[in-house]
Amino acid sequence: MRRLLGLAAIVVMLAIMLVPTLRRYLEQRDQIATLEHSIVEQQRQVDDLMRERAKWDDQAFLEQQIRSRLHFVKPGETSYTVLDPQTGRRTSVDAQVVGVDLEAQQVPWYSKVWTSLSSADRLGLDPTVAPAEGGPTPTPQPTISDTPRPGSTPSGSAPGGRTSPGASPTR
């Protein structure tokens, strides 16, 4: 009976010592399997991206993407836009021939500059106030603050007995 009790005590002690170690071993094996699966997925993504990059090196694929995404056409070609019959909305943008605006060329350059400057002056103003026709645009007036500037004293004299410019000496 004594031997059986001693043997049971040894088995319990071995179990207490081995269970945490065995559990940690199994957790690490699971973590390794998860990381290996992640590596396989990332390698698959890298391969897909490399194939995609190789497509962009092909001039025919590049031209096709430019035409479909940017709606470019070659000179002399006509672009048609098909409306979605169910919604009635446009599914792409019409290609238009870009040309020189003849009316804009008849305006002298200094007039264009003046118009640009006057519109830039009106950017910060209140949009409810309309500028007078032919007159200058109103400019915001600076506000005068009663708060003293750093380094000045209320009496107008600077520290050290000297007077600040524009202030009369007090005695």
Secondary structure, DSSP 8 states (H G I E B T S, - for coil): -HHHHHHHHHHHHHHHHHHHHHHHHHHHHHHHHHHHHHHHHHHHHHHHHHHHHHHHTSHHHHHHHHHHHH----TT------B-TTT--BSS---------HHHHTS-HHHHHHHHHHHHHTTTS-TTS---TTS-----------S--TT--TTSB-TTS-B-TT-----
